[in-house]
Structures are given as C-alpha cells and as structure tokens.
Amino acid sequence: MKFRTLLTATALSASIFAAAATSANAFDDTEKKEIGEIVREYLLQNPEIMIEIQQTLQQKQETERLAQAKSAVKDNYDAIFNAPYDLSIGNPKGKVTIVEFFDYNCGYCKRALSDMNAVIKSNPDVRFVLKEFPILGPDSLAAHKVSAAFRLIAPEKYGEFHHELLGNKAHADEARALAVAESLGVSEKAIREKMTSSPSDESVQDAYKLATKLGISGTPSYIIGDEAVFGAVGADELNEKIANIGQCGKASC
C-alpha cells in the first residue's frame, strides 16, 4: 500500500514513537522507505518544527547543565569557596560569596570587571573570590603564573594588580604581568624567584578540574550560593541572586 496522505503533527509523532518502540524487523525495506519519505515531506512543509525541537533540546541541555553544576557545588564546596590560593575582593567576612572563574585575556571578563565593582559597591556584605582559570592560550597561563607569584608576595596589593592587568585593554602575557607587578613595587627578580620556589601548577589544575565538574567551559563564569552562572550576565542579575540568598537562602527562590 502506498502512503500518499500527509500525516498531521499528532499522527506523525505517534507514528515515530510507535516505530521507535517496535523492532526494526517489523517493517520491510519498502515500508521503511515510505515512512522515511513521509517524515521528510512533513518536515519540509513544516520546518518550524525543527526550530521547536532545537529550542527544546537547548532547554533540556541547559537544565541538565545547571543540575550538574548544583550537584558539583555541593560536593566541592571548600575547593570552590575556600581554596587556599584564591584571594578575594570586597568584604573578607561577607555573608555572601561570589566566585568568578576568569582569564586575563577574556574580553568578556574585562568588561565584567565593572560588574564586580558595582556589585561590591552596592553590597558591602559580599566577598568576591577570584579564581584564575587561564584557558585562552600560553600567554594567559604565563600571566597567571606571574599573578600567582604576586599574590604570595604581596597579597594586600592583589586587588590593585587584578584591576590593572584585567582592566587594561592590552594583551596579558608574562611581560605585561611583570610590568604591572613592578609598578606596584614587586620586582621581576622577586616574582621569578617565587615562580620557581612556589609554582602555581596545583591551583591551575584544581581550577580545570573544578570547571569540568561544574560544566564551566568559558569565562567569566560565577558560582553564587548553590548555583553556577555562565557568562557575563551583568551586575543586575548578580545583585538579584544576592538578594535571593538573603531572602530564601538560595540564588533562585
């Protein structure tokens, strides 16, 4: 029997479900070909269905990603919020902690620097932890190594170092990071000695491991309360989540 009539969306969905639930051996080659032609013809005449499918898939993936991150936050709380090599800006004893994964050569991170400043200014009870996540090539890693050494030598000046290196439009590499360090009173010699005696390999490896567990693949990304926030979402969204934590104890009430 030749199938000539175009199926409705409901009928098509039912047919596909039935076909998937039935052994492939239930149809001969001719029937399989005819079913394929029906599906193809329907999709060509109703291409908006593919957009709906793509949107549904993206929503499903995002939901799964957020659930993965929430579980990872719970399982890796201390490594995320209290790593010994991470420094913070804002109130060191703040009741709300935001962790930012960033790269010194990330353009979005550079623009998001003003978001961090705005959040800290409007929320005196926020502790902003900076987790260096050098993923944009060798220069980013080299800049990070200088930064890690600087943190050990002059932790009280790390906020200034961070603002100068990330806030500058210039490409961040070892030379640029060293220049910033020297402008703040830490010599290149001291930096290189500290890089040798206390390499930052462990902090980088831990950041990579945490990012994998949290589903973080780009910068900036934030951890606020029990949630991961992906991308430069802006100060307003960060402030909203801070308010939610105060209201219900979670980033999303």
Secondary structure, 3 states (H helix, E strand, C coil): CCCCCCCCHHHHHHHHHHHHHCCHHHCCHHHHHHHHHHHHHHHHHCCHHHHHHHHHHHHHHHHHHHHHHHHHHHHCHHHHHCCCCCEEEECCCCCEEEEEEECCCCHHHHHHHHHHHHHHHHCCCEEEEEEECCCCCHHHHHHHHHHHHHHHHCHHHHHHHHHHHHHCCCCCCHHHHHHHHHHCCCCHHHHHHHHHHCCCHHHHHHHHHHHHHHCCCCCCEEEECCEEEECCCCHHHHHHHHHHHHHHCCCCC
